[in-house]
Amino acid sequence: MNRLSPPRTSATFLALGCLLFSCAPDAKKPDIAPTVPRPPVTNAVTDAATIRLGTWNIEHFGSRSKFQNRSDSPPDRTPADFAKVAEFIKQMQTDVLALQEIDSPAILHQLLQHLGDDYRFALGTTGVYGKTRISVGFLWNRQRVQLLHCEEMSQFPSKVGDLTVFHRKPVNAAFRAIHPDGRPGFDFRAITVHLKASTGDKNERKRSTEAKVLSEYLRKLAQDPEEDQDIVVLGDFNHTYGAPACKEFTSNDLVEYVRPSNNGAMAPTIVWFDEPIDHIALTKGIRDHVQANSHRIHNQEVDWKLKGDALTASKALWRQTYSDHFPVSVELQSGTDLDPNAKFSSAGKSLQIGK
C-alpha cells in the first residue's frame, strides 16, 4: 500500500472451508486473525509438478529515508535487514514473486547479493513521487522458470476523463516453468499491479477505473484465438472482496480472486486492516492449474494470539525489518503445456533484466 493517506475500508473477514474463487464478501468476523503456517521448506523445490507464485509489497524498499518527516515511517533498513528479507524470500520459495514499492534497480541488486545467482529481476520505471519511487516488477528463480519476455504496460492510459490513473504502470511478463530435469513445463502470463490507494470517492473511482482498464485488456486477449489464455494478475490491489474495484475487475467473468482454505476467516495481508488487499487473480485458462489448498498469506512472524498494544508491537517489529504488507502465494501445477503454439503478444516498453 502507498501510505500517503490514512487506511481506508471497513474490516471484513471471510469464512471459508475450502479453496474458492470469489469476489463476494462474508459477514463473519473472528476474534483474531488466523496465523497461516509457513510451508515446508522442501515443498516447492522437490515437487517437479508445481511452481509457486507470490506477491509482496515491500513498503518503500530502498526509500524509507525520504519519508523521515512522517511520524509513522520506520527507520531505513540496515544491511542485516536486507539479509533477513532475502532469507524470508528464500524460505517462501516463490519461483516468481511480484514486487511493489521498489525504489530502484540498485536496491534489488543489493537484495540479489543475499539471494544468490539463481535470481533475476525486472523493474518498471514509473511510480515516481518527487525524490522517491515506488515501482512494480518481478523477481524470479531462473532455475525454476524461464523468462520469455517482460514489459512495462506503457500503453495503459495515465488519465481517463478527469481521473489520473496508473501512476504505477503494471509490469507484464511471460514465464515458462522448468522441471528439475530441465524439461519445460507450461507457460503463462503474469501481470503485477499496484492500484490506487487511499480513501474517498475519487480514489475509489480511480481504483475502479484502473480495474476496468485491466479487465478490458484481458477481454481483448481472450478474444484472440492465438493468444495464450493462462494469465495471473497479482499485486497490491488496495481493495478487498466485494469492493467496487473488485466487482469491476470481475464483472466480465474473465478473472476470479484466489481465496485460501484456513477453516476460519481470511487473514490480513497488511498490518493496517483486518481484511486482505493483496491478491492473486486468475483467468479461466489457468484456474485448473491451481494446487488445492495452496494459497498462503505469510504472516506467521506476527503473534496473532496477542491483543491490543502487544499485537500492535508485534506488527511494528515485523514492519521494521520487512514491510507493512505480508506476502501472498499460491502453487500451480506446472505439468505439460496444453497450448504450446499460443502466443504472448507485446505492446509495452521492454524492460532490462537485472542480475
C-alpha positions in Angstrom: 0.0 0.0 0.0 1.1 3.6 -0.6 0.7 5.0 2.9 0.4 8.6 1.7 -3.1 8.7 3.2 -4.8 7.0 6.2 -6.1 3.5 5.9 -9.4 3.0 4.1 -12.2 0.5 4.1 -14.0 -1.2 6.9 -12.9 -4.5 8.4 -14.2 -7.6 6.7 -13.3 -11.2 7.3 -14.1 -14.1 5.0 -15.1 -17.5 6.4 -14.1 -20.4 4.1 -13.6 -24.1 4.4 -12.1 -24.9 1.0 -10.2 -23.1 -1.8 -12.6 -20.7 -3.5 -12.6 -18.2 -6.3 -14.9 -15.3 -5.4 -15.5 -11.6 -5.1 -18.3 -11.8 -2.6 -17.7 -10.6 1.0 -18.6 -12.7 4.1 -20.0 -11.1 7.2 -18.4 -13.5 9.7 -15.5 -12.0 11.7 -13.3 -13.9 14.1 -11.8 -12.7 17.4 -8.3 -12.7 16.0 -6.7 -13.1 12.6 -5.5 -16.7 12.0 -1.9 -17.4 11.6 -1.0 -19.2 8.3 1.9 -21.6 8.9 5.0 -21.4 6.8 5.0 -24.1 4.1 7.6 -26.9 4.5 10.9 -25.9 3.1 11.1 -28.8 0.7 7.8 -28.4 -1.0 8.4 -26.0 -4.0 11.9 -27.3 -4.6 11.4 -31.0 -4.7 8.0 -31.2 -6.3 8.7 -31.1 -10.0 4.9 -30.7 -10.8 4.3 -27.4 -9.1 5.6 -23.8 -9.1 4.9 -21.2 -6.5 3.8 -17.6 -7.5 3.7 -14.8 -4.9 3.3 -11.1 -4.5 4.8 -8.7 -1.9 4.6 -5.0 -1.4 8.0 -4.4 0.5 6.9 -0.9 1.7 9.2 1.8 0.3 12.0 -0.7 -0.3 15.1 1.5 -0.5 13.3 4.8 0.0 12.3 5.0 3.7 14.9 7.7 4.5 13.0 10.0 2.1 9.9 9.8 4.4 11.6 10.5 7.8 9.4 13.6 8.3 6.5 11.3 8.7 5.8 10.0 12.2 4.7 6.6 11.1 7.7 5.8 8.9 10.2 3.3 10.4 14.0 3.9 10.0 15.9 2.8 7.0 16.5 -0.9 6.8 20.0 -2.0 7.8 22.3 -4.4 5.9 21.1 -7.1 8.4 17.5 -6.3 7.5 18.3 -6.8 3.8 19.7 -10.2 4.6 16.6 -11.1 6.6 14.3 -10.0 3.7 16.3 -12.2 1.3 16.2 -15.1 3.8 12.4 -14.7 4.1 12.0 -14.8 0.3 14.1 -18.0 0.2 12.0 -19.6 2.8 8.8 -18.7 1.0 10.3 -20.5 -2.1 8.3 -18.4 -4.5 9.5 -19.2 -8.0 8.0 -15.9 -9.3 7.5 -13.1 -6.9 5.6 -9.9 -8.0 7.1 -6.8 -6.2 5.6 -3.4 -5.3 7.1 -0.2 -3.9 10.7 -0.8 -5.1 12.8 2.3 -5.2 15.5 1.4 -7.8 17.3 -1.4 -9.6 20.2 -0.7 -7.3 18.2 -1.8 -4.3 17.3 -5.1 -6.0 20.9 -5.7 -6.9 21.7 -5.3 -3.2 19.0 -7.9 -2.5 20.4 -10.3 -5.1 23.7 -10.2 -3.3 22.0 -12.1 -0.5 19.7 -14.2 -2.7 22.5 -15.6 -5.0 22.9 -16.1 -8.7 19.7 -18.2 -9.2 17.7 -15.0 -9.0 16.9 -12.3 -11.6 14.6 -9.3 -11.6 12.9 -6.8 -13.9 11.6 -3.4 -12.6 9.3 -0.9 -14.0 10.2 2.8 -14.4 7.0 4.5 -13.2 5.7 5.4 -9.7 7.9 8.4 -9.1 6.9 10.7 -6.2 9.3 13.7 -6.1 12.6 12.3 -4.8 11.3 8.8 -4.3 10.0 6.0 -6.4 7.6 3.0 -5.7 7.9 0.9 -8.9 6.5 -2.6 -9.5 8.3 -5.6 -11.1 9.2 -9.2 -10.8 11.8 -11.3 -9.0 12.2 -14.9 -10.2 14.3 -18.1 -9.7 15.9 -18.8 -13.1 16.4 -22.5 -12.1 12.6 -22.9 -11.8 11.2 -20.6 -14.5 12.4 -19.2 -17.8 11.5 -15.6 -18.6 10.1 -15.3 -22.1 9.5 -11.6 -22.2 8.9 -8.7 -19.8 7.5 -5.2 -20.5 6.0 -2.2 -18.7 2.5 -1.6 -19.8 3.2 1.9 -21.1 0.2 1.7 -23.4 -2.1 2.0 -20.5 -3.6 5.5 -20.0 -2.4 8.0 -17.4 -5.7 9.8 -17.5 -9.3 8.7 -18.1 -11.7 11.5 -18.1 -11.0 13.7 -15.1 -9.1 10.9 -13.3 -5.4 10.4 -13.1 -4.7 6.7 -13.2 -1.9 4.1 -13.3 0.8 6.3 -11.6 2.5 2.9 -11.3 2.1 1.2 -14.7 1.7 -2.6 -14.4 4.6 -4.8 -15.5 3.6 -7.7 -17.8 5.8 -10.8 -18.1 5.6 -14.3 -19.7 7.3 -17.3 -18.0 7.8 -20.9 -18.7 8.1 -23.4 -15.8 11.3 -25.6 -15.7 11.3 -29.1 -14.2 14.4 -30.1 -12.2 15.5 -32.4 -15.0 15.4 -29.4 -17.5 12.1 -30.3 -19.2 9.9 -27.4 -19.9 6.5 -27.1 -18.2 3.6 -24.9 -19.0 3.9 -21.2 -19.8 1.8 -18.3 -18.6 1.5 -14.5 -18.5 1.9 -12.7 -15.1 0.9 -9.1 -14.6 1.8 -7.2 -11.4 -0.2 -4.2 -10.3 -0.3 -1.6 -7.6 -3.7 0.0 -7.8 -4.6 3.4 -6.5 -4.5 3.7 -2.7 -6.3 5.9 -0.1 -9.8 6.8 0.9 -12.5 8.9 -0.6 -14.9 8.6 -3.5 -12.4 10.0 -6.1 -9.7 7.4 -5.2 -12.3 4.7 -5.2 -13.3 5.8 -8.7 -9.6 5.7 -9.7 -9.2 2.2 -8.5 -12.4 1.0 -10.3 -11.2 2.8 -13.5 -7.8 1.0 -13.3 -9.6 -2.3 -12.7 -11.8 -1.6 -15.8 -8.8 -0.9 -18.0 -7.2 -4.1 -16.8 -10.4 -6.1 -17.4 -10.7 -4.6 -20.9 -7.1 -5.7 -21.7 -7.8 -9.2 -20.5 -11.0 -9.3 -22.7 -9.0 -8.4 -25.8 -6.6 -11.2 -25.1 -9.4 -13.6 -24.6 -10.9 -12.7 -27.9 -7.7 -13.6 -29.8 -7.7 -17.3 -30.6 -4.0 -17.4 -31.0 -3.3 -15.7 -27.6 -2.2 -17.8 -24.6 -5.0 -17.7 -22.1 -3.0 -18.7 -18.9 -2.9 -15.4 -17.1 -2.2 -14.4 -13.5 -2.8 -10.8 -12.2 -1.2 -10.3 -8.8 -0.1 -7.4 -6.5 -1.3 -4.7 -4.2 -4.9 -4.3 -5.3 -5.7 -1.8 -2.5 -9.2 -3.2 -2.1 -10.8 -6.3 -0.6 -13.5 -8.7 -1.7 -16.8 -7.0 -2.6 -15.3 -3.6 -3.1 -16.3 -1.6 -6.2 -12.9 -2.2 -7.9 -13.2 -5.9 -7.2 -16.7 -6.0 -8.8 -15.5 -4.0 -11.8 -12.5 -6.3 -12.3 -14.6 -9.5 -12.2 -17.6 -8.1 -14.0 -16.8 -9.8 -17.3 -16.3 -13.2 -15.7 -12.7 -13.4 -17.0 -10.9 -13.4 -13.7 -11.6 -14.6 -10.2 -9.6 -13.9 -7.0 -7.9 -16.9 -5.2 -9.0 -17.3 -1.6 -7.5 -19.7 0.9 -8.7 -22.6 2.9 -7.9 -22.0 6.6 -11.0 -23.4 8.3 -11.9 -20.0 9.6 -11.6 -16.4 8.2 -9.3 -14.7 5.8 -6.1 -13.4 7.3 -5.0 -9.8 6.7 -2.3 -9.0 4.2 -1.3 -5.7 5.7 -0.8 -4.5 9.3 -3.4 -1.7 9.0 -6.5 -3.6 8.1 -8.3 -6.8 9.1 -9.2 -7.6 5.5 -6.8 -8.6 2.7 -5.9 -6.1 0.0 -3.1 -8.0 -1.7 -4.4 -10.6 -4.2 -3.8 -13.2 -6.8 -6.4 -13.3 -9.6 -6.6 -16.0 -12.3 -8.2 -16.2 -15.7 -10.2 -19.3 -16.6 -7.3 -20.7 -18.6 -5.1 -21.1 -15.6 -7.5 -21.9 -12.8 -7.3 -25.7 -13.4 -3.6 -25.5 -12.6 -4.2 -24.3 -9.1 -2.9 -26.7 -6.4 -5.7 -27.3 -3.9 -5.3 -25.5 -0.6 -2.1 -23.9 -1.6 -3.0 -20.3 -1.1 -0.8 -18.8 1.7 -0.6 -15.4 3.5 2.8 -15.4 5.0 2.1 -13.5 8.2 3.4 -16.0 10.7 6.1 -13.7 12.1 3.3 -11.7 13.9 2.0 -13.2 17.1 -1.8 -13.1 16.4 -2.6 -14.5 19.8 -1.7 -11.1 21.3 -4.2 -8.3 21.7 -4.2 -4.5 22.0 -0.8 -2.8 22.4 1.0 -6.2 22.4 -0.3 -7.1 19.0 0.5 -3.6 17.7 4.1 -4.0 18.9 4.4 -7.4 17.2 3.2 -5.9 13.9 5.6 -3.0 14.3 8.5 -5.4 14.9 7.7 -7.2 11.6 7.3 -3.9 9.8 10.7 -2.6 11.0 12.6 -5.2 9.1 10.2 -6.4 6.4 7.1 -4.3 5.4 3.6 -3.2 6.4 2.4 -5.9 4.0 2.5 -9.7 4.2 3.4 -11.8 1.1 0.7 -13.9 -0.6 1.4 -17.0 -2.6 -0.3 -19.9 -4.5 1.0 -23.0 -6.2 0.3 -24.1 -9.7 0.7 -27.5 -11.3 3.3 -26.9 -13.9 2.7 -30.0 -15.9 2.7 -30.1 -19.7 1.8 -27.0 -21.7 -1.5 -27.7 -23.4 -1.3 -24.8 -25.8 2.4 -24.8 -26.9 1.7 -22.8 -30.0 -0.1 -20.0 -28.3 1.5 -16.5 -28.4 2.2 -13.8 -25.9 1.5 -10.5 -27.7 3.6 -7.5 -26.6 2.7 -3.8 -26.8 4.5 -2.1 -24.0 8.0 -1.0 -23.1 10.6 -3.7 -22.9 12.4 -3.9 -19.5 16.0 -4.8 -18.8 16.8 -7.9 -16.8 18.7 -7.4 -13.5 21.2 -10.0 -12.3 
